[in-house]
Structures are given as structure tokens and as C-alpha cells.
Amino acid sequence: MLRILLAEDDVNHATLARQTLEDEGHSITAVADGRLALEAVVKDAFDLVILDMRLPELDGREFIGRIRAAETPVSRIPIVVVTGYGVRQHMDFFKHFDVRHYLAKPYDCDELASIIRSYDSH
């Protein structure tokens, strides 16, 4: 079981992801904006972050940049990105900031579960 921070402002996507991952046995904390996500990941111990790239208050790029720049263990937390605005435009950014997994919305829940399982086995 992983402790996962889900940062998603779309209620439907958040509900679907939460149900999928809770059915897999994971513990999910959901937030609806980037600032709350940053506060949560710094305050609590999570194994993984699922991050929408377009969030209110603090977007995904800024969230990732701040987390990776932190000089704490949180800087290495795995981040799985989900986005409805195209993945190709972010590819160099993802490589630079060690984001290994990303899904374009709408994504297949089985694919999300499979990606998360790959982290659970570590």
C-alpha cells in the first residue's frame, strides 16, 4: 500500500482516480490546488504524487520545480503527471525534472493502476 497525494482540481477525474487507487489498496489524500499540494507534500509523508499539470494557485510546472529544488528527501518523491493539455509540450521538462510517468486525459484507469503498481513493488 502506498500513501498517495492526488492533486487534481476536476472533481470527476479526482473521484475516478481515488476509487481506482483505493480499490488497489492505497491510501489517498486529495487536494484541489497546487498550493495545498505543496503544503501537504512538505507536511506529510507520501510515497508518490499524482499531479494534474493545470491546477489553481500553483500549476504543475511550478509545483514540480519547487519540489525538485528542495534540499530535503521530498525532492526525490516520484511524481506521476496527468494532463488534459497534451504531453508532448512538456517532454523536455519531464526529463529534466525526473518525471518518469505521465498520462494524457482522459486516461485509462487500468493504465493508472499499472503505473502505480510499479512504484508499489519498490
JORANOR-V991042 format. One record per residue. N is the residue number from 1. RES is the residue in three letters. D_CENTER is the distance of its C-alpha to the mean C-alpha in whole Angstrom. Layout:
N;RES;D_CENTER  N;RES;D_CENTER
This chain:
1;MET;16  2;LEU;13  3;ARG;12  4;ILE;8  5;LEU;7  6;LEU;6  7;ALA;6  8;GLU;8  9;ASP;12  10;ASP;14  11;VAL;15  12;ASN;16  13;HIS;12  14;ALA;11  15;THR;14  16;LEU;14  17;ALA;11  18;ARG;12  19;GLN;15  20;THR;14  21;LEU;12  22;GLU;15  23;ASP;18  24;GLU;16  25;GLY;17  26;HIS;14  27;SER;14  28;ILE;11  29;THR;11  30;ALA;10  31;VAL;11  32;ALA;12  33;ASP;12  34;GLY;11  35;ARG;14  36;LEU;13  37;ALA;9  38;LEU;11  39;GLU;14  40;ALA;12  41;VAL;11  42;VAL;14  43;LYS;16  44;ASP;15  45;ALA;14  46;PHE;11  47;ASP;11  48;LEU;7  49;VAL;4  50;ILE;2  51;LEU;3  52;ASP;6  53;MET;9  54;ARG;12  55;LEU;12  56;PRO;15  57;GLU;16  58;LEU;14  59;ASP;12  60;GLY;9  61;ARG;12  62;GLU;13  63;PHE;10  64;ILE;10  65;GLY;13  66;ARG;14  67;ILE;12  68;ARG;13  69;ALA;17  70;ALA;17  71;GLU;20  72;THR;18  73;PRO;17  74;VAL;13  75;SER;14  76;ARG;13  77;ILE;10  78;PRO;8  79;ILE;5  80;VAL;4  81;VAL;5  82;VAL;7  83;THR;10  84;GLY;14  85;TYR;15  86;GLY;16  87;VAL;14  88;ARG;17  89;GLN;18  90;HIS;15  91;MET;16  92;ASP;18  93;PHE;15  94;PHE;12  95;LYS;15  96;HIS;16  97;PHE;13  98;ASP;13  99;VAL;10  100;ARG;11  101;HIS;9  102;TYR;9  103;LEU;10  104;ALA;13  105;LYS;13  106;PRO;15  107;TYR;14  108;ASP;15  109;CYS;14  110;ASP;16  111;GLU;14  112;LEU;11  113;ALA;13  114;SER;14  115;ILE;11  116;ILE;10  117;ARG;14  118;SER;14  119;TYR;12  120;ASP;15  121;SER;18  122;HIS;17
